[in-house]
Each structure stands twice: as C-alpha cells, then as structure tokens.
C-alpha cells in the first residue's frame, strides 16, 4: 500500500482548535445526510466514499435486515446523481464497503458462496482490485474466514486490516481484530484485546490511516446511551487508551454504528435508527400517517453527519507518543 498524508493530524487539529475556543467540544445535533437519496424512509446505512470523494456507496436493506444491497452514486455537477445497484451487488447480502486511500483495493462483506450457488450462513470479507478497466472480480479473503460473521473491514496506509468478527478466541460474541497484509496474503488475525474488547459486543471499527485513532461501535459499555454506541480510543506507545463516547449528540437510545470520516477528514458519518416520531398536535389522516411512516426518521436506519471539529478527538497520549 502506498502511504499518503494521514487524516489524523487534520482531524485532531480541528478538535483541538474547537476545544481551545470553547473550553470543550460543543454539542450539536447531527443532521441526516442526503435526504431523498441516502436517507429516504427505507432502511439506509453505512456510507463510504472513494478517495477522490466522487463516488458514494451505501446500503439499502429490507426492514427486517434479512437482505442488504450496495448502492452507488456518482458526484455530478456538484450534486450526487441517482443511486443504482453497484455492479458487484444485487443478489447476495453485501455491505460495509471501504476503499483503501491509494484507491487500489475495495473491501466488503458478503454471504455469497465461495463455491456453488447457495449463500453462506455467515458474512465473509471479500476484496476487489482496481484495474485499467475498473474494479476486478470479487475475491474471497480466505485467510480471514471464520464460522461466524465478519464486519466492517477498514485498512491503514501500511496495510493492517481492522474488522469485527464473531470468530472463536474473543472475549464476547463479537470482537475487533486486526490482520497485517504480507504482500500476497494476510497474516493470522490478532484480537485487539482490552480495553477495546469486552464480554459484550464490539462490531464495527474505523481505523485512521496511520493506525493511531480507532472509532468503533460497541454495546453495554460505560458511558453508552443505548443499544450500540460509538466510542473512540487512541494508540499510545503501542497500547490503546480506555475508549470514551464520541459526544456531539452522536450516540442515542437506538443503534449508532457504521463510523466513517469523509475523505478530507472534515465530516464524520454514521448510521442510526433513532426516531423523530413525536405525537402530533391533532389526529392524523391516513395520508398524513403514511407520509410520516415513509419518511426519514421513522425508526428505520438513516445516515447522519456531524462536523469532525465537534467531536471530542483530543488525544490523551503524551506528545512523545502521538
């Protein structure tokens, strides 16, 4: 992997400047991203971008989460174009797309069969390589396979893949793991251990390009607000700090997960099934009820955004270990 300039210093500078001006990272309600395209009233989730910011991927699922499809949109004239099913998706359960910052590899998860025509009972990590004609065919990453589900692969610039996994050897039902790319295959996965993994569930990690900042979704952790919440931890001298909630209104009483920063590091995106439902001032008509139930904020998942400068991303590490 060809290293490029890290997003971490830019993100941390925004956080430190905000804290210096206000005394603390201010709170502000996150807003839904691209209503009508990404956040629609359907079950929409897990946004990701190409390194140049011109291609957008996200998921659309059945309300019972039984089937999910990757959709893609292109930036056209300063706006996102219509969504279409990604060329590699549309039949199997596919999700959690991420592209390395050099643009050469795309990772995703899928229950597609490695052989035959029967879907797997679990999700596995798959990858595609960029060619002169576009993305090559999906390839199963066999060395990271397990009998349980794999989730949300993201990679550092120097080739360490972080992901969630229900494989044996963890502390809870799902833990966070890492595996280093060795040039032609991945090394055996390593559990991230304490204080990140707990006896409950840690499911989806976003790792900064330099591997020093980790944002992840976990359940049952101190400081959480609901089912799954988003936490941040920093690598100090080879060890991870005690994770803390992100703040800025990101966590809710619902599910908050799918963390991702924009390619320029200025915007933080996440998925939530928080609801905007409030009792109406008067009885609704059938048409009004249908409108509310089919709109974003109806309790199905939507994608939210918040300026990265509003998050509490100040590193607790001594300056010599940052």
Secondary structure, DSSP 8 states (H G I E B T S, - for coil): ------SHHHHHHHHHHHHHHHSS------EESSBTTTBSSSEEEEEEE-TTS-EEEEEEE-TTSS-EEEEEEEEETTEE---EE-TT-SSS-EEEEEE-TTSSEEEEEE---SSSSS--SS-EEEEEEEETTEE---EE-GGG--SS-EEEEEE-TTSEEEEEE--TTSSSSBEEEEEEB-SSSB---EE--TTT--SSEEEEEEE-TTSSEEEEEEES-TT--SSEEEEEEEEETTEE---EE--TT---SSBEEEEEE-TTSSEEEEEE--B-----SS---HHHHHHHHTSTTBSS-EEEEEEGGGS-----S-GGG-
